[in-house]
Amino acid sequence: KTGDDALVGTLAGLALLSVAGYVVLRRKQN
């Protein structure tokens, strides 16, 4: 289960980074 927790944490981190990057790009365009 430790591996699963690490995987979930990694996916969550990637999701947050993706959202943050999207917001930054949107702000730069506007």
N, C-alpha and C positions, 0 to 999 in steps of 0.2 A: 504493500500500500504506500510505502514511502516513495517509490518510483511514480506511482499515480499522482500523489500529492505534488511532486516536483513537476510533473507534466502539466497538471492543472495550473500551477503557479506560473509556469513558463507561458502557457497559452494566454493566461490572463494578462501577463506583462506585455506580450506581443499585441494583444487586442488594445490595451491602453496606449501603447506606442503608435499603433496604426491610427487610432482615433485622434491622438494628439497631433500627429503628422498631418492628418487630413484637415484639422482645424487651422493649423499654421499655414498650410497651402491656401486654404480658402481666404484667410486674412490677407495674405500677400497679394492674391489676385484682386481683392477688393481694396 
